[in-house]
Amino acid sequence: MAAPLRLISAALLLALCSPAAFAKKKKGPPPPPPVGWHREELWKMDCYYPPDYAKLEEGDRRKARATAITEMVKQWGGQREDGVKFSESSVETVENTLLGRPEAIEGVSRQNLDACKAVAAGGSTDAWGEWLRTLSGKLTAGECVAHLDYTMFDYLDIGTGWQRPLPICKGDKVVLIGSSKDKFRVTEKGPWITVAGDPAASTSSNGEFPCNVEGCTVGILTLRFVSTEGVELIKPAGARFIFEAPENGEISYRINDTTFFDNVWFKQGSIEDHSSIEISPASGGN
């Protein structure tokens, strides 16, 4: 009986000492990342985890974007009462920007998660708030959404400088019209003139006047364009002028004058002249 026992013991020892007996148990696949509101251990608040948008069908992807922006806006606006609350104007601006660019919600929701994680782990909300404040400008960089595609009516003020600044986009073509029957004077004993200016008083090359290029005269209705980069362009407009914006920017207008205290409208009896101003889209170059 001893020999069989020794054989069994040897076999058992061999089995116990084999590499397979000491092999570590294989780990299963890692759990999928969370989707929706989730809080890690030791975090002081929840963060919104967006889904993997690329794995969703188009319809589900659109729904996921809508859900993501709704949940982010709730937190940004303080509705989750977790200590996070940013400027109402910043939140509204970013929300409107994203609603017009739904594809951008995907990247923004991932960036927002990183910002939230840093705060949840004990960081300050300052960097998160600054990111949100500048986000709209970054998303719209190089774009222009303020096309001058409407008609603006006003009255010319001969007692002040640049008036009624209007945003305009590159390529927008507009026509500026000033009524030419209304008269005014820019010096006490000077001639009565209209928005066409004084043809006998050129201001070309005269740096004292805002309009000093070819065609500029005293009192002429003048248009100014300032690009978003700060480049200024001034043109003599007169009674009718068509302008095409070379870049995104802003237009305004005034009369070409250096002082305003002595400017007066022509008055006959109780009726005083006032030149109307109209700025509208120009079609067909007309």
Buried (B, 14 or more C-beta within 10 A) or exposed (E): EEEEEEEEEEEEEEEEEEEEEEEEEEEEEEEEEEEEBBEEEEBEBBBBBBBEBEEBEEEEBBEBBEBBBEBBBBBBBBEBEBEBBBEEEBBBBBBEBBEEEBEBBBEBBEBBBEBBBBBBEEEEBEEBBEBBBEBBEEBBEEEBEBBBEEEEEBBBBBBEEBBBEBBBBBEBBBBBBBBBEBBBBBBEEBBBBBBBBBEEBBBEEBEEBBBBEEBBBBBBBBBBBBBEEEEEBBBBBBBBBEBEBEBBBBBBBBBBBEEBEEBBBBEEEEEEBBBBBBBBEBEEEE
